[in-house]
Amino acid sequence: MIRIAIVDDDAVYRQQLVDYLKRYEEETQRRFQITTFQNGVQIAQDYKPVFDIILMDIEMKGLDGMAAAEKIRAQDMETVIIFITNMPQYAMKGYTVDAMDYVLKPVSYYAFSQRIDRALQRMKRRSKRYIAITHSGGMTKLDVSSITFVEVRDHDMVYHTVHESYMAKGTLSEAEKLLDDRKFFRCNKGYLVNLEYVQSIRNFDVLVGDTWLQVSRPKKKALLDALNDYINEVSK
């Protein structure tokens, strides 16, 4: 699922962009998770790098869109920023925060959909997606493609990656929702595995990277089916 933030202090424009995104979903069969913010402060304060695309108004009270984008870029260099404005002279400065483009108000659906097309193409080229996990020491940004599996350990979660492991707060259901990716499969109540790293399935065990994990009896067939679907998809 693609996560999109809308930041605009005008409720009418916020709703218009939500409606445009829903129309785009219907036309393209995409799935968006949309979050709206009423001003720049709301999104920039305690920002976590969880959005794929940010649609940002420039003229806002308190913290304008350009200043909010600067704060976001200090934490997140991957998210695609598109400015929504009626003052193109300000949007032209978007290169300072690596903004992809801008759309002039009043926003037409055609112009808007073109920008979303471009944003999705840029995302595809970058190919990486990140999640933010919280722990006692603060927050860590993880590249989703590097996560091999997620494990329940006592009352904490352990995110295992190709490089190291990270302890975090939360539940496996929350991790599943956060990752929200078809290539992750819950093989039992204690493990969420990345199908990309599945090497072998033997009886009721699955080899993920270099670690053997237990598969619950009711989940084995579903795991085999999910792995087969994943292999077929990436082979296309």
Secondary structure, 3 states (H helix, E strand, C coil): CEEEEEECCCHHHHHHHHHHHHHHHHHHCCCEEEEEECCHHHHHCCCCCCCCEEEEECCCCCCCHHHHHHHHHHHCCCCEEEEEECCHHHHHHHHHHCCCEEEECCCCHHHHHHHHHHHHHHHHHHCCCEEEEEECCEEEEEEHHHEEEEEEECCEEEEEECCCEEEECCCHHHHHHHHCCCCEEEEECCEEEEHHHEEEEECCEEEECCEEEECCHHHHHHHHHHHHHHHHHHCC
